[in-house]
Amino acid sequence: MEDFKKRFNKLLTNKFGRHPNLLRPEVNFSEDLGADILDMVELMLEFENEFNIAISDDEAEKITTLGEAETYIKEKIKNSRS
């Protein structure tokens, strides 16, 4: 999963311009990174493309922190391999 973390952080760094060391699980997309709804839609599409998963709109709305996103994506990857 080390490769996952690098890819995950690279997407976030490219999107929000933050150093990877500042990308902690508790960071909130809207409050801490200033993400609006368009940013989140774009980010979810990037996650889908990068990790070859599908994220429903309903599920995407529930993701508010980096930790939630990471956990959700890892679970989707795990389930897609089962």
Long-range contacts (C-beta under 8 A, 24 or more apart in sequence): 1-74, 4-51, 4-73, 4-74, 4-77, 5-70, 7-50, 7-51, 8-69, 8-70, 8-73, 11-43, 11-46, 11-47, 11-50, 12-43, 12-66, 15-39, 15-42, 15-43, 15-46, 23-66, 24-66, 24-67, 25-65, 25-66, 25-67, 25-70, 26-65, 26-66, 26-67, 27-65, 27-66, 28-64, 28-65, 29-63, 29-64, 29-65, 29-66, 29-69, 30-64, 47-73, 51-76, 51-77, 52-80, 53-77, 53-80
